[in-house]
């Protein structure tokens, strides 16, 4: 399932909504609600899923919850964007959500800083739950900020390589690339020129190419976005320079930015059967756990396989890692029903059977350690790749910040310029980007 990427119009729009929320929401953080859990209550639960199969999966999980908690009824509202959630939380009242799930993991820092969502640490402690023994470490990193666990993970996404195994065989490639140099060589081998365009492209490498974002690619270099002093670390960490240079080189070797972008404009919608990977126009695709199943459903006429993304040549021992993200779930700080709301959040995020059932229904990665190892989890060979990436000790994510994901937008804008060839001095550009990021975070704090 495409996860949060499909339904967010842009990260910038989501951040704008949360920025407005930060100025209008001063809810209390923590388990301060005094509602009686033994009385009948109806919770308003808002989520962003819209595809019928996914909505049905949510409703099935709610039915399980209500059966286990007969005095708590849940009114479910789907297709809710962060902007709509923001407006409702600011307005408050009986129609506002008590529980929210969001695809905007990049906005967690703002959710926590603005106290729009309650800190769940007191709820966890009162329930006797040790979050470090329930959730993978990386997932905890993107669901809290400076000790405020204002959200919990609700399934997650892992990013890897989905590839056309038939094309690999035809090109004499016997296994997926493990190192960056192998990746570049395979991408060139798989590319078939056709005049000023392509019959088949080994990989669409540009950062506008769907899921090929700078952050997901940088994860293979295990970067450190912020130093111990909290300052942006792009210029000081060689990982960013190496990644940007490697990606710029790949763009050049596959035909250059202008030619690649011209070809990209012919691609079909990312979430339709016309996706270029489905049509055999690209042989390798940086993507999430949903792509293989989507390609099969679209009637792809070739064998599909998956693998972790390649790592830098000097990090071969870390092969198998990748970028992780996911859906988050929290309790509205202004809700007068937080005790009941916690029961719903606890069930959907920590109950192993509930997490596994939801994962099986929408084909996302389970978000608890127990669910990842559950015998009830339905695992195809293509899906197992992403399960293993989620389990890998070196898999990483982009850290939460007070400005939400604004720092990522700033980094991405710079990376667009690098691959296009409009950055004459990479190191000076990274230093300037650091300054902008630090300024934005200081304003947010």
C-alpha positions in Angstrom: 0.0 0.0 0.0 1.4 3.4 -1.0 1.2 4.7 2.6 1.4 8.4 3.4 3.1 9.4 0.1 0.0 9.0 -2.0 -2.4 11.0 0.1 -0.3 13.9 1.1 -0.5 16.5 -1.7 3.0 17.8 -0.6 5.0 17.7 2.5 5.0 21.5 2.4 1.2 21.6 2.6 1.3 19.3 5.6 3.9 21.4 7.4 1.9 24.6 6.7 -1.1 23.0 8.4 1.0 21.9 11.4 2.6 25.4 11.6 -0.8 26.9 12.0 -1.7 24.3 14.6 1.4 25.3 16.6 0.1 28.8 17.0 -3.5 27.7 17.9 -3.2 24.7 20.1 -1.9 24.7 23.7 -3.4 21.4 24.9 -2.0 19.7 28.0 0.5 17.0 27.5 0.2 13.8 29.4 -2.3 11.4 30.9 -4.4 14.1 32.6 -7.8 13.0 31.5 -10.2 12.0 34.3 -12.9 10.3 32.1 -14.2 7.1 33.6 -13.2 4.0 31.5 -16.1 2.1 33.0 -18.7 4.4 31.4 -20.0 4.1 27.9 -18.2 6.6 25.6 -18.0 7.3 21.9 -14.6 8.3 20.4 -14.0 10.3 17.2 -11.2 8.6 15.3 -9.8 10.3 12.2 -7.5 8.7 9.7 -6.2 9.4 6.2 -6.9 6.1 4.4 -9.2 6.3 1.4 -8.8 3.2 -0.7 -11.7 0.9 -0.1 -9.5 -2.1 0.8 -7.6 0.0 3.3 -10.8 1.6 4.8 -12.3 -1.9 5.2 -9.1 -3.0 7.0 -9.4 -0.1 9.5 -13.1 -0.9 10.1 -12.2 -4.5 10.7 -9.7 -3.5 13.4 -12.2 -1.2 15.0 -14.7 -4.0 15.2 -12.1 -6.1 17.0 -11.5 -3.3 19.4 -15.1 -2.7 20.1 -15.7 -6.4 20.7 -12.9 -6.3 23.3 -14.1 -3.0 24.8 -17.9 -3.1 24.6 -18.4 0.2 26.5 -16.3 2.1 24.0 -17.8 2.9 20.6 -15.7 4.4 17.8 -16.9 6.8 15.1 -14.5 6.5 12.2 -13.8 9.3 9.7 -11.4 8.6 6.8 -9.7 10.6 4.1 -8.6 13.2 6.7 -5.6 15.4 5.7 -3.4 17.1 8.2 -4.9 20.4 7.2 -8.4 19.1 8.1 -7.1 17.6 11.4 -5.4 20.9 12.2 -8.6 22.9 11.7 -10.6 20.5 13.9 -8.1 20.4 16.7 -7.9 24.2 16.8 -11.7 24.5 16.9 -12.1 21.8 19.5 -15.6 20.7 20.6 -17.5 17.5 20.5 -16.9 17.0 16.7 -13.2 17.2 17.0 -11.1 14.0 16.8 -10.1 12.3 20.0 -7.7 10.0 18.2 -5.8 10.7 15.0 -3.6 8.7 12.7 -1.4 10.6 10.3 0.9 9.7 7.4 3.1 12.8 8.2 5.9 11.3 10.2 7.9 14.3 9.2 5.6 16.5 11.2 6.0 14.7 14.5 8.4 17.3 15.9 5.7 19.9 15.4 3.0 17.7 16.8 5.0 17.3 20.0 6.3 20.8 20.3 2.9 22.4 19.9 1.3 19.9 22.3 -1.4 19.2 19.7 -1.1 15.6 20.8 -0.8 14.3 24.4 2.5 12.8 25.6 1.9 9.1 25.7 4.7 8.2 28.1 2.5 8.5 31.2 -0.1 6.2 29.5 2.5 3.7 28.6 3.9 3.7 32.2 0.4 3.4 33.7 -0.2 0.4 31.5 3.1 -1.2 32.4 4.3 -1.1 28.8 8.0 -0.7 28.0 8.1 0.9 24.6 11.7 -0.1 24.0 10.7 -3.7 24.1 7.6 -3.3 21.9 8.8 -1.1 19.0 11.9 -1.1 16.8 14.3 1.6 17.8 14.1 3.5 14.5 10.3 3.7 14.8 10.5 5.2 18.2 12.9 7.8 16.8 10.4 9.2 14.4 7.4 9.1 16.7 8.8 11.3 19.6 10.7 14.5 20.0 12.9 15.5 22.9 11.4 12.8 25.2 7.8 13.7 24.3 6.3 10.4 22.9 3.3 12.3 21.4 2.7 9.5 18.8 3.2 5.8 18.4 3.9 3.7 15.2 0.9 2.3 13.3 2.6 0.0 10.7 5.6 1.3 8.8 7.2 1.4 5.4 10.6 0.2 4.3 12.3 1.2 1.1 14.3 -1.0 -1.1 14.8 -2.1 -4.7 12.0 -3.6 -6.9 13.4 -5.0 -10.1 12.5 -6.7 -13.4 14.1 -10.1 -13.0 13.3 -11.0 -16.6 15.3 -8.0 -17.8 18.1 -8.9 -15.5 18.3 -12.4 -16.9 18.2 -11.1 -20.5 21.1 -8.7 -19.7 23.1 -11.5 -18.1 22.8 -10.1 -14.6 22.5 -13.0 -12.1 21.8 -11.1 -8.8 20.7 -7.7 -7.6 23.4 -5.2 -7.0 24.8 -5.0 -3.4 27.3 -2.1 -3.8 26.8 1.3 -5.4 29.4 0.5 -8.2 27.5 -2.6 -9.1 24.3 -0.6 -9.0 25.7 1.9 -11.5 27.0 -0.8 -13.8 23.7 -2.7 -13.8 21.7 0.5 -14.4 23.9 1.2 -17.5 23.7 -2.4 -18.7 19.9 -2.4 -18.4 19.5 0.9 -20.3 18.5 0.7 -23.9 18.7 3.9 -25.9 16.1 4.8 -28.5 17.2 8.0 -30.4 17.0 10.9 -28.0 15.0 8.8 -25.5 14.9 5.3 -24.1 13.4 1.9 -24.9 14.2 0.8 -21.4 15.9 2.7 -18.6 17.9 0.8 -16.0 16.7 3.2 -13.3 15.1 6.6 -13.2 17.7 8.2 -10.8 16.4 11.8 -10.6 15.0 13.0 -7.3 11.7 13.8 -8.9 11.3 10.1 -9.9 8.6 9.1 -7.5 10.1 7.5 -4.4 13.7 8.4 -5.2 14.1 11.2 -2.6 17.4 12.5 -1.3 16.5 11.3 2.2 15.8 7.7 1.1 19.0 7.5 -0.9 21.1 9.1 1.8 20.0 6.4 4.3 22.3 4.0 2.5 25.2 6.1 3.7 23.9 6.2 7.3 24.0 9.9 7.6 23.9 12.1 10.7 21.6 15.0 10.0 22.3 16.9 13.3 25.4 17.1 15.4 25.6 16.7 19.2 25.1 20.5 19.5 21.8 20.1 17.6 23.1 22.0 14.6 22.6 20.9 11.0 25.4 18.6 10.0 25.2 18.3 6.2 28.5 20.0 5.4 30.4 18.2 8.2 29.2 14.6 7.6 31.0 13.2 4.5 27.9 10.9 3.9 26.0 13.7 2.3 28.8 14.8 0.0 29.4 11.2 -1.1 25.8 10.5 -1.7 25.2 13.7 -3.8 28.3 13.1 -5.8 27.4 9.4 -6.4 23.9 10.4 -7.5 25.1 13.2 -9.8 27.5 10.7 -11.4 24.7 8.2 -12.0 22.5 10.8 -13.6 25.3 11.7 -16.0 26.1 8.1 -16.9 22.4 7.3 -17.7 22.1 10.2 -20.2 22.2 13.4 -18.2 19.6 15.4 -16.3 17.8 17.0 -19.2 17.4 13.7 -21.2 16.2 11.8 -18.1 13.7 14.4 -17.1 12.3 14.6 -20.6 11.7 10.8 -20.5 10.2 11.1 -17.0 7.5 13.4 -18.3 6.2 10.5 -20.4 5.5 8.4 -17.3 2.1 7.4 -16.1 0.8 8.1 -12.6 2.7 6.6 -9.8 -0.3 4.8 -8.3 -1.9 3.6 -11.6 -1.3 0.6 -13.8 0.6 3.0 -16.1 3.6 3.3 -13.7 6.8 3.0 -15.8 8.0 0.0 -13.9 4.7 -1.8 -14.5 5.1 -1.1 -18.3 8.7 -2.3 -18.4 10.0 1.2 -19.2 12.4 1.1 -16.2 14.1 -2.1 -15.0 14.8 -1.1 -11.4 12.7 1.0 -9.1 13.5 2.5 -5.6 10.2 1.9 -3.8 8.3 0.5 -0.8 6.9 -2.9 0.1 3.7 -2.2 -1.9 5.3 -1.9 -5.4 5.7 -5.6 -6.3 2.1 -6.4 -5.5 0.9 -3.3 -7.4 2.9 -4.3 -10.4 1.5 -7.8 -10.4 -2.0 -6.5 -10.0 -1.3 -4.2 -13.0 -0.6 -7.2 -15.2 3.2 -6.7 -15.5 4.5 -9.2 -18.1 7.7 -10.1 -16.4 9.1 -11.7 -13.3 9.4 -9.4 -10.3 11.9 -9.6 -7.5 13.0 -7.4 -4.6 16.2 -6.6 -2.7 17.6 -4.1 -0.3 19.1 -0.9 -1.9 22.8 -1.1 -2.6 25.2 0.4 -0.1 28.4 2.4 -0.7 31.3 0.1 -1.7 33.0 0.6 1.7 29.9 -0.4 3.7 29.2 -3.8 2.2 29.0 -5.3 5.7 25.8 -3.2 6.2 24.0 -4.4 3.1 20.4 -5.0 3.9 19.7 -1.6 5.6 17.3 1.0 4.2 15.1 4.0 5.0 12.1 3.5 7.3 9.0 5.7 7.7 5.4 5.0 8.7 2.0 6.0 9.9 1.7 7.5 13.4 -1.2 7.6 15.9 -1.8 10.0 18.7 -4.4 11.4 21.1 -5.7 14.9 20.8 -4.4 16.9 23.8 -7.8 18.7 24.2 -9.8 15.5 24.2 -11.8 15.0 27.4 -11.9 11.2 26.6 -8.2 10.5 26.9 -8.5 7.4 29.0 -10.8 5.7 26.5 -8.7 7.1 23.6 -5.6 5.5 25.1 -7.3 2.1 25.0 -7.9 2.5 21.3 -4.3 3.7 20.6 -2.9 0.9 22.8 -4.9 -1.7 21.0 -4.1 -0.6 17.5 -0.4 0.0 18.1 0.6 -2.7 20.6 -1.8 -5.6 20.3 0.1 -8.2 18.3 -2.9 -9.8 16.6 -4.4 -6.4 15.8 -1.1 -5.2 14.2 -0.6 -8.4 12.3 -4.2 -8.4 11.0 -3.9 -4.8 9.8 -0.5 -5.5 8.2 -2.0 -8.5 6.3 -4.9 -6.5 5.1 -3.1 -3.5 3.7 0.4 -5.0 3.1 2.4 -2.6 5.2 5.3 -3.6 7.5 4.2 -4.5 11.1 5.4 -1.9 13.6 6.1 -4.0 16.7 8.9 -6.5 17.3 6.4 -9.2 18.2 4.3 -8.7 15.1 7.4 -8.8 12.9 8.0 -12.3 14.1 4.4 -13.5 14.3 3.6 -16.8 12.6 0.3 -15.2 11.6 2.1 -12.6 9.4 1.5 -13.3 5.7 4.9 -13.1 4.0 5.6 -13.5 0.2 9.2 -13.7 -1.0 8.9 -10.1 -2.3 7.5 -8.8 1.0 10.1 -10.6 3.1 12.8 -8.3 1.7 11.1 -5.4 3.3 10.5 -7.2 6.6 14.2 -7.9 6.7 15.0 -4.2 5.9 12.7 -3.2 8.8 14.6 -5.5 11.1 18.1 -4.5 10.1 20.0 -2.8 12.8 21.5 -0.2 10.5 18.2 0.9 8.9 17.5 4.5 9.7 15.2 7.4 9.3 15.1 11.2 9.2 15.0 12.5 12.8 12.1 14.6 14.2 12.7 18.3 14.5 10.8 21.3 15.9 10.3 22.6 12.3 8.8 19.2 11.3 10.1 18.3 7.9 11.0 21.7 6.7 14.7 20.9 7.0 14.1 17.9 4.7 12.5 20.2 2.1 15.5 22.5 2.3 17.9 19.7 1.8 15.8 18.3 -1.0 15.7 21.6 -2.8 19.5 21.8 -2.6 19.8 18.2 -3.9 17.7 19.0 -6.9 20.2 21.7 -7.8 23.1 19.4 -7.4 21.8 16.7 -9.7 20.8 19.4 -12.2 24.4 20.7 -12.2 23.5 24.2 -10.9 25.7 24.0 -7.7 29.2 25.0 -8.6 30.6 24.5 -5.0 29.1 21.5 -3.3 30.7 22.1 0.1 29.9 25.8 0.2 26.3 24.9 -0.8 26.0 22.4 2.0 27.3 24.9 4.5 24.7 27.5 3.3 22.0 24.8 3.5 23.0 24.1 7.1 22.7 27.8 8.0 19.1 27.9 6.5 18.1 24.8 8.4 19.5 26.1 11.7 17.6 29.4 11.1 14.3 27.7 10.4 14.6 25.4 13.5 15.5 28.3 15.7 12.4 30.1 14.6 10.3 27.0 15.2 11.6 26.6 18.7 
